[in-house]
Amino acid sequence: MRALAAILLALWTMVPAAQAGALDGEAWKEMLAGIDADLQRRSGEVAAMNAALPEISAKAQASLADCDNMLTQTLLLRGLAGENPWTMRTLMFRFSGLSQRLDDASRRIKLLKDHLTRVKEENAILREIRRKGMDVAYDDATVNDLAEHTRKLAPIKAQVDVLQARVNQILVQFETLAGQVAGARNELVKDYRNVFRDHFFVRTHPVMDTYGAVLLASVTRDWLSDFPRFAVPILAGTRWIPLLLFGVAAWAALLLLGAAVARRFSLLADSDLRHGWALFSLGLAFFMGARTIPLTSSHILNILLVTAAFAGGCLMLRRHYPEGALGFFFAVYGAGMLTQMLNLPPELIGVTWPPVMALAGWMRWRAGERSVAARLWAAGLAALAGFAPLAVAAVQAWFILRLMVAAARGLKKLLADAGGMWFNYVYPLAVTFLVVLYMCWVLVFMGGPGFVDYVFEQQWELGPVKLSLEALSSMALLFFAVRLLLAWVGAFLEESSFGGKPLDPALSHTLTTLCSYVLWLSFFLVGLHQLGLPLSGLTWIASGLSVGVGFGLKDIINNFVSGLIILFGGSIKKGDVVQTGKLIGEVTSVSVRNTTVRTMDNSMVIIPNSSFLRGEIINWSFQDKRIRLTIPVSVIPGTKVKKVRKILLETARENPKVLKDPSPSVVLRQLGKMGLDFELYVWIEDFRAKYDVESELAASIDQALQDAKVTVAFQGAKVKYKPKGSEEAQRQAAREALREKRHKVFSLVRPLRRVHMRAKWGVPAAVPAEEES
């Protein structure tokens, strides 16, 4: 058919040349023979389509009857579902499966229609060629040849028209039934929004009084009668054989993939990882099969498969969670999933969930996790107060958040051990994927398709700005994409090399910074477009900035312009050793706002960029990162200069941190007051070793000079005590001190005199008057 179309198009363009005698007669005969062969082939294809149409029509009618029967059953189940978001979500899955089943059943009919349409287009081309030939007065032989082939197309055209009418009739039936399915699903989605809101955000009557007890008994009886009548047909109508075949094949593929990854990272010996991956891949494989095979997915089956996948994830990641409590939280999560799988009404959840939370909180309290226990008890109290479904959903979202954090920790450790491109490229992508996956899980699994549609349809207008959750979610995804791209750009520039030499770190940092500004500016402009704000509104922002510069933003603009000058000027780059005042350190980052410097005591100093342009800055590594140290040494007069120079040079060369090129040098600066003043000049690679090298050289030089019996010159300090006050006050203070000293001496001599008198004269010694008194 394609060959015929090509020949007809060639005829359309080449017949005028034939009219002028430019087309060779043999070539014209070959083209006509090709047209005859294609016409015969086309006649055979149309005959084959005519023969196959009854079988295709019979299968299509059977599929239509089957789908119509399933639609009727689903509408009947709608009456048994009750006002529960989980059962209504199952019905939405069935409506989606019906739509997919109709598309699959009508695919052959649509292909047949497309084939017939192409045949009619080729017929139209040949008729147009003949009409054009009559208009431009071809010669008689050409017109007769074209008329002959046009007559051969007439029966083919008639058969095509009959086939096309029958095909269109069947397609109309498919479209009618598909419209009924879509209409029923749309009505269900509208009802689902109200049911979802009432189920989660409308307070039910607590079971704390007589009315609550009666209401609970009535709701329980209804649930016991309705749930089996709904669940049994759903499970019986599941296509288990195709699901089993798809799931086993997908599971085997995932197991082989996991084995390859484990072999690459040497993880085959980890039994928890092997068993966890087997369970995780089992749930994931069958979940993919349930979502792929029409009329298979249901809320009950999805919960079982997702729970199995999460169980495998907990088994793989439990060692990466610091508290080691993922198993406990999975048990709590499983209890919540059980309430959803059984489609328990809110009143019944309000009775069963508080005891579960009380037991779980008591277990965490005994384990020493007081804050976790308090949160679990709060969820139990919320369920008891009438918000049971919301409490269950909050606990489940908390568990998934903990699981994602544990997955991020495990991936970080695994990829950090692998190193290189694995950590730089794969880890940012993995973290971004985990964040997006968590957001999708909260919206899709907890809310459901109807909830997602309802949420993303919400829109608020604030002047020219149109706020919608769809726009905000797009901006959030774009934000993570920009972060991921920046991480990849930084890693690529750090590992890049030109001519076998790695890229300069300062240039890499500058290019990364410029890329970040370009990407974030693009993100800002795309965000304005997503919010519906025209770019002409930036003129108002520029006007506001001009006023702000005049009133208080001049320092910010000054730092911004200074940052651009520093980035493009190259006077200060990342990795340079700079000194401003008494501060000396290494530049770790340069942005348009400020420059960050790490000092030798590992403290980070943030300096505004305008300070670098106003003040005097010493760049120790502007052309070279090496710095020179000066070690002063003074010896007593009379010491041999050559001897001291030799000692200093040998000591410097023995230090491993002193560079050999440039080599150390010694100069005699002056003949000082105390002796000979020398200076030792050495070069080191890293400025952070400055004080260490100075200390090591000073200690080595002192020891070497002592061994060589060379005396270091130093000036002794004489300290003289000078009392306070005038000279007369000093004399008076001296007299008082002497009088006090005499008093103490006489107080010791008087008792000795009395003892001496009694011993010599035998008479009592005279007692002083003050003693008698």
Secondary structure as GFF3:
##gff-version 3
##sequence-region A 1 773
A	DSSP	alpha_helix	2	19	.	.	.	ID=ss1
A	DSSP	alpha_helix	25	81	.	.	.	ID=ss2
A	DSSP	alpha_helix	85	105	.	.	.	ID=ss3
A	DSSP	alpha_helix	107	135	.	.	.	ID=ss4
A	DSSP	alpha_helix	140	201	.	.	.	ID=ss5
A	DSSP	alpha_helix	210	236	.	.	.	ID=ss6
A	DSSP	alpha_helix	240	264	.	.	.	ID=ss7
A	DSSP	alpha_helix	271	292	.	.	.	ID=ss8
A	DSSP	alpha_helix	299	317	.	.	.	ID=ss9
A	DSSP	three_ten_helix	318	320	.	.	.	ID=ss10
A	DSSP	alpha_helix	326	341	.	.	.	ID=ss11
A	DSSP	alpha_helix	346	366	.	.	.	ID=ss12
A	DSSP	alpha_helix	370	384	.	.	.	ID=ss13
A	DSSP	alpha_helix	388	418	.	.	.	ID=ss14
A	DSSP	alpha_helix	421	421	.	.	.	ID=ss15
A	DSSP	pi_helix	422	426	.	.	.	ID=ss16
A	DSSP	alpha_helix	427	440	.	.	.	ID=ss17
A	DSSP	pi_helix	441	445	.	.	.	ID=ss18
A	DSSP	alpha_helix	449	457	.	.	.	ID=ss19
A	DSSP	beta_strand	459	462	.	.	.	ID=ss20
A	DSSP	beta_strand	465	468	.	.	.	ID=ss21
A	DSSP	alpha_helix	469	495	.	.	.	ID=ss22
A	DSSP	beta_strand	497	498	.	.	.	ID=ss23
A	DSSP	beta_strand	501	502	.	.	.	ID=ss24
A	DSSP	alpha_helix	505	530	.	.	.	ID=ss25
A	DSSP	three_ten_helix	535	537	.	.	.	ID=ss26
A	DSSP	alpha_helix	538	548	.	.	.	ID=ss27
A	DSSP	pi_helix	549	553	.	.	.	ID=ss28
A	DSSP	alpha_helix	554	569	.	.	.	ID=ss29
A	DSSP	beta_strand	577	580	.	.	.	ID=ss30
A	DSSP	beta_strand	583	590	.	.	.	ID=ss31
A	DSSP	beta_strand	594	599	.	.	.	ID=ss32
A	DSSP	beta_strand	604	608	.	.	.	ID=ss33
A	DSSP	alpha_helix	609	614	.	.	.	ID=ss34
A	DSSP	beta_strand	618	619	.	.	.	ID=ss35
A	DSSP	beta_strand	627	635	.	.	.	ID=ss36
A	DSSP	alpha_helix	641	654	.	.	.	ID=ss37
A	DSSP	beta_strand	665	671	.	.	.	ID=ss38
A	DSSP	beta_strand	676	684	.	.	.	ID=ss39
A	DSSP	three_ten_helix	687	689	.	.	.	ID=ss40
A	DSSP	alpha_helix	690	707	.	.	.	ID=ss41
A	DSSP	alpha_helix	727	761	.	.	.	ID=ss42
A	DSSP	alpha_helix	769	772	.	.	.	ID=ss43
###
